[in-house]
Amino acid sequence: MGGVRTYLDHNATAPLRPEARDALVAAFDRVGNPSSVHAEGRTARAVIEQARDAVAALCGASSRDIVFTSGATEANATALTLGIKTEGEPLALIHLLMSAVEHPSCLEGARAPKDARSLLPVDSEGRIVSSILEERLQEIAARGGRALVSIQVANSETGVLQNIPALSQIVHAHRGLLHCDAVQAAGRLPLDQVAAGADILTLSAHKIGGPQGIGALIFKSGGLSLQDRLIRGGGQEKGARAGTEATALIAGFGAACRAAEAALAIETLRLAALRADAEAQLLKIAPDAVIFGQNAPRLPNTLAFSVPGLSAETALMGFDLAGLALSSGSACSSGKVKRSHVLDAMGVSSDIAKGALRLSFGYSSTPDDVVKFASACEDIIRKMKTRTRAA
């Protein structure tokens, strides 16, 4: 596997941006606990607060709303609890509703009791059915309580976008709280409307070219208080998350956010053009290819597809040998080609789902990456058809 490789798996993790690398190195060269009152501690604190400002700016929030965590997995687990109180609201949260296509960190990491949580189905394009959401919220209200609802902004496997502004209105009409995993949308789409509708957001640095091991939890609505903190101890992060802050990682996160925000308008269009070209090339090579979420709004950088007769495992090996990095699904399933809960929820047949592949572009992607993808794809499909005829 020598030579220059083509990286098409930004939804799993993005290459570290030069700006983030520089910020990391500079922070590693400093000493000081950000909770200390001496000059070194104050310097570390200033680095963190500058990064907090950058994260807030990227997602349309206020700096005071940002809580740094070890990543989006921890942020989701922290947020998905019924132990959240809203100032002035007498009704408690009694049920957690999650979409059936949420990331495993939500589906497996939620801290609500099993009998107090349930899944919201999606249609064949992977989108929430608003009428069902409304019915579930009415049922919970009839029991004398409120719901915490978790709906991702964009799906990591298919790139399908949820209509957060409209869904948030339904949730809030029933006095519920809305949590949105915005990990895949950050840096690829403006988050202003999402931030305006969601009460709680989660972000991850390494999806936008920041370092791995750092993320953020954003409490957008004033008056929210976390009653059962996930990590207890000191009073760091306004008491919401104990432990000495990872100053260097936070600095890298902030630098990545600043770089992503500065290029956001151009990047959204550029990524969409790359995806459209890749999709056109794929359908030219394999007209029978199935594009997942094709009729729904999608992330500009994500193309999820299946070619009938081609298994994901075989295809991934073929692309890898050709020097291309793709994925068969979400990042947390890497290393294993297994059945996708997302495609199951969308009602995709097993023979099509077993061939599901995903390519995802990012800030370092170029038009030449599409050319290499098309060339490798054509070769892999030709070999598949040759084997099929021989059999």
C-alpha positions in Angstrom: 0.0 0.0 0.0 2.8 2.4 -0.9 2.4 5.7 -2.6 0.0 8.6 -1.9 -3.3 7.4 -0.6 -6.7 9.0 -1.1 -8.6 9.6 2.1 -12.4 9.5 1.7 -13.5 8.8 5.3 -13.9 12.3 6.9 -17.1 11.3 8.7 -15.0 8.8 10.7 -12.3 11.3 11.4 -10.7 14.2 9.5 -7.0 14.8 9.1 -5.6 17.2 11.6 -5.7 20.7 10.3 -2.4 22.6 10.3 -4.0 25.4 12.4 -5.0 22.8 15.0 -1.6 21.2 15.0 0.1 24.6 15.6 -2.3 25.3 18.4 -1.7 21.9 20.0 2.1 22.3 19.9 2.0 25.8 21.3 -0.2 24.7 24.2 1.9 21.6 24.9 4.9 24.0 25.3 3.1 25.8 28.2 2.7 24.7 31.8 -0.1 25.6 34.1 -3.3 24.1 35.5 -6.2 26.3 34.2 -7.7 26.3 37.7 -4.6 27.8 39.3 -4.5 31.5 40.2 -0.8 32.1 39.3 0.3 33.5 36.0 0.8 30.1 34.4 -2.6 29.0 35.4 -4.2 32.2 34.1 -2.4 31.8 30.8 -3.8 28.2 30.4 -7.3 29.6 31.4 -7.0 32.2 28.7 -6.2 29.5 26.0 -9.3 27.6 27.1 -11.6 30.6 27.0 -10.4 31.7 23.6 -11.2 28.2 22.3 -14.6 28.3 24.0 -15.4 31.4 22.1 -14.4 29.8 18.8 -16.6 26.7 19.5 -19.5 28.9 20.4 -19.1 31.0 17.2 -19.1 27.9 15.0 -22.4 26.6 16.4 -24.2 29.9 17.0 -24.1 29.6 20.8 -22.9 31.7 23.7 -19.5 31.0 25.2 -21.2 30.5 28.6 -23.1 27.6 27.2 -20.1 25.5 26.2 -18.9 22.6 28.4 -15.8 20.7 27.2 -15.8 16.9 27.3 -13.6 14.1 26.2 -15.6 13.7 23.0 -19.1 13.5 21.6 -19.6 10.1 23.1 -19.2 11.5 26.6 -21.2 14.6 25.7 -24.1 12.5 24.5 -24.1 10.3 27.5 -24.0 13.4 29.8 -26.9 15.0 28.0 -29.2 12.0 27.7 -30.5 11.8 31.2 -33.9 12.6 32.6 -32.1 14.4 35.4 -32.2 17.8 33.8 -34.2 20.5 35.4 -35.6 23.6 33.7 -36.0 26.7 35.8 -39.6 27.7 36.3 -40.9 24.4 34.8 -42.9 22.3 37.3 -43.2 19.2 35.2 -40.3 16.7 35.2 -38.8 14.9 32.3 -40.2 11.4 32.5 -39.4 9.8 29.1 -36.5 9.9 26.5 -37.4 9.6 22.9 -34.6 8.9 20.4 -34.7 8.5 16.7 -34.0 4.9 15.5 -31.0 6.1 13.4 -29.1 7.9 16.2 -25.4 7.2 16.7 -24.6 4.2 19.0 -23.3 6.6 21.6 -26.8 7.8 22.0 -28.7 4.5 21.6 -26.3 2.6 23.9 -25.1 5.5 26.1 -28.4 7.0 27.2 -28.7 7.1 31.0 -32.5 7.0 31.2 -34.1 3.7 32.5 -35.0 1.3 29.8 -38.7 1.5 30.6 -38.5 5.3 30.2 -37.1 5.4 26.8 -38.3 4.5 23.3 -37.3 4.9 19.6 -38.9 7.1 17.0 -39.2 5.4 13.6 -38.0 7.0 10.3 -39.3 6.8 6.8 -37.5 5.1 3.9 -35.3 8.1 3.4 -34.2 8.1 7.1 -36.2 11.1 8.2 -38.4 11.4 11.4 -42.1 11.2 10.8 -43.4 14.4 12.5 -46.9 13.0 13.1 -45.5 10.1 15.1 -43.3 12.4 17.1 -46.4 14.5 17.9 -48.4 11.4 19.0 -45.6 10.2 21.3 -45.3 13.6 22.9 -49.0 13.8 23.5 -48.9 10.4 25.2 -46.1 11.5 27.5 -47.9 14.8 28.3 -51.1 12.8 29.1 -49.0 11.0 31.8 -48.3 14.3 33.4 -44.7 14.8 32.4 -42.3 16.1 29.6 -40.0 14.4 27.2 -36.4 14.7 26.4 -36.1 14.1 22.6 -32.8 13.2 20.9 -32.7 13.8 17.1 -29.4 14.0 15.2 -28.8 16.9 12.8 -27.2 14.6 10.2 -26.7 10.9 10.0 -23.1 9.7 9.9 -23.8 6.8 7.6 -26.1 8.3 5.0 -25.7 12.0 5.5 -29.5 12.5 5.7 -30.5 15.7 7.4 -33.4 16.0 9.8 -35.6 19.1 9.7 -34.6 20.4 13.1 -36.4 23.8 13.0 -39.7 22.1 12.3 -39.2 19.2 14.7 -38.1 21.6 17.5 -41.3 23.4 17.2 -43.3 20.2 17.8 -41.1 19.3 20.8 -41.4 22.7 22.4 -45.1 22.9 21.8 -45.3 20.0 24.2 -42.9 21.6 26.7 -40.1 19.0 25.9 -36.4 19.5 25.5 -34.6 18.7 22.3 -31.0 17.3 22.2 -29.2 17.3 18.8 -26.1 15.4 18.0 -24.5 17.9 15.6 -21.2 16.1 15.2 -21.5 15.5 11.4 -23.0 18.8 10.4 -20.5 21.1 12.2 -18.1 22.7 9.8 -20.1 21.4 6.8 -23.4 23.4 7.2 -24.4 26.5 9.1 -25.8 25.6 12.5 -27.6 28.8 13.2 -31.1 27.4 12.7 -30.2 24.2 14.5 -28.8 26.1 17.5 -32.0 28.3 17.5 -34.2 25.2 17.8 -32.2 22.8 19.9 -31.9 23.0 23.7 -28.7 20.9 23.9 -26.1 20.3 21.2 -23.1 17.9 21.1 -19.9 18.4 19.0 -16.7 16.5 18.3 -13.3 18.1 17.4 -11.9 15.4 15.3 -14.7 15.4 12.7 -13.7 18.9 11.7 -10.0 18.5 11.7 -9.3 19.0 15.4 -7.6 16.5 17.7 -9.2 13.3 18.9 -10.3 13.1 22.5 -12.1 16.4 22.9 -15.7 17.5 22.3 -18.3 19.8 23.6 -21.7 19.8 25.2 -23.8 23.0 24.6 -26.7 23.9 26.8 -28.5 26.4 24.6 -31.5 27.1 26.7 -31.1 29.3 29.7 -32.3 27.8 33.0 -31.2 24.2 32.3 -29.3 22.5 35.1 -27.8 19.0 35.1 -28.8 17.2 38.2 -26.9 13.9 37.7 -23.5 14.7 36.3 -21.7 11.9 34.5 -18.2 12.8 35.8 -18.1 14.1 39.4 -15.3 15.6 41.4 -14.1 19.2 41.2 -16.0 22.2 40.0 -14.4 22.5 36.5 -16.6 23.4 33.5 -19.0 25.3 35.7 -19.6 22.2 37.7 -21.0 20.2 34.7 -17.9 18.1 34.1 -15.2 17.4 36.6 -11.6 16.9 35.9 -8.7 19.2 34.8 -9.3 20.5 31.4 -7.2 19.2 28.5 -5.7 22.6 27.6 -3.8 21.5 24.5 -6.7 19.5 23.0 -9.1 22.3 23.7 -6.7 24.8 22.0 -6.6 22.5 18.9 -10.4 22.2 19.0 -10.7 26.0 19.0 -8.3 26.4 16.1 -10.2 23.9 14.0 -13.5 25.7 14.7 -12.0 29.0 13.7 -10.7 27.5 10.4 -14.0 25.7 9.7 -16.1 28.8 10.4 -13.9 31.0 8.2 -14.3 28.7 5.2 -17.9 27.5 5.8 -19.8 29.2 3.0 -17.3 28.2 0.4 -16.7 24.8 1.8 -20.4 23.8 1.8 -20.6 24.5 -1.9 -17.2 22.9 -2.7 -18.1 19.7 -0.9 -21.5 19.5 -2.5 -19.8 19.7 -5.9 -17.4 16.9 -5.1 -20.3 14.7 -3.9 -22.4 15.4 -6.9 -19.5 14.5 -9.2 -18.8 11.3 -7.3 -22.5 10.3 -7.5 -22.7 11.0 -11.2 -19.5 9.0 -11.8 -20.8 6.1 -9.7 -24.2 6.0 -11.6 -22.4 6.1 -14.9 -20.3 3.1 -13.9 -23.2 1.2 -12.1 -26.6 2.6 -13.2 -28.3 0.1 -10.8 -26.4 1.5 -7.7 -28.7 2.5 -4.8 -28.0 5.9 -3.3 -29.2 5.9 0.3 -31.3 9.0 1.2 -31.2 10.1 -2.4 -34.5 12.0 -2.2 -33.8 13.7 1.1 -31.6 16.6 2.0 -28.1 15.3 2.8 -24.8 16.6 4.0 -22.9 18.1 1.2 -19.9 15.8 1.8 -21.5 12.3 2.2 -22.3 9.7 -0.4 -23.7 6.4 0.8 -24.5 3.7 -1.7 -24.7 0.0 -2.6 -24.1 -1.8 -5.8 -26.3 -4.9 -6.2 -24.1 -8.0 -6.0 -21.1 -6.3 -4.4 -20.4 -7.0 -0.8 -19.1 -4.2 1.4 -16.2 -6.3 2.8 -15.0 -7.2 -0.7 -15.3 -3.7 -1.9 -13.5 -2.1 1.0 -10.6 -4.5 0.5 -10.5 -3.6 -3.2 -10.6 0.2 -2.5 -7.9 -0.2 0.2 -5.6 -2.1 -2.1 -6.2 0.6 -4.7 -5.1 3.2 -2.1 -8.5 4.6 -1.2 -10.0 4.8 2.3 -13.7 4.4 2.5 -16.1 3.1 5.1 -18.9 0.6 5.3 -20.8 2.6 8.0 -20.4 4.7 11.1 -16.9 5.3 12.5 -17.5 3.3 15.6 -18.1 0.2 13.5 -14.8 0.5 11.8 -12.8 -2.7 11.7 -16.0 -4.7 11.4 -18.4 -4.9 8.5 -21.7 -5.5 10.2 -25.4 -4.9 9.7 -26.3 -1.2 9.8 -29.1 -0.3 12.3 -29.6 2.9 10.2 -30.4 1.0 7.0 -32.6 -1.5 9.0 -34.6 1.4 10.4 -35.0 2.8 6.8 -36.4 -0.6 5.7 -33.5 -1.4 3.3 -33.4 -5.0 2.2 -30.6 -7.2 3.6 -29.1 -7.9 0.2 -28.7 -4.2 -0.6 -27.7 -3.3 3.0 -24.8 -5.8 3.0 -23.1 -3.9 0.2 -23.5 -0.5 1.8 -20.5 1.8 1.4 -19.8 5.4 2.4 -17.4 8.0 1.1 -17.2 11.3 2.9 -15.2 14.3 1.7 -13.6 17.0 3.9 -11.4 20.1 3.9 -8.5 18.2 2.4 -10.4 16.6 -0.5 -9.9 17.6 -4.1 -11.5 16.8 -7.5 -8.6 14.4 -8.1 -10.0 12.3 -5.3 -13.2 11.8 -7.3 -11.2 10.7 -10.3 -9.4 8.1 -8.3 -12.6 6.9 -6.7 -14.3 6.5 -10.1 -11.3 4.6 -11.5 -11.1 2.2 -8.5 -14.9 1.8 -8.5 -14.9 0.8 -12.2 -12.2 -1.7 -11.7 -13.8 -3.3 -8.6 -17.2 -3.6 -10.3 -15.7 -5.0 -13.5 -13.9 -7.7 -11.5 -17.1 -8.5 -9.6 -19.0 -9.0 -12.9 -16.2 -11.1 -14.3 -16.4 -13.4 -11.3 -20.1 -13.6 -11.5 -20.1 -14.6 -15.2 -17.4 -17.2 -14.5 -19.5 -18.7 -11.7 
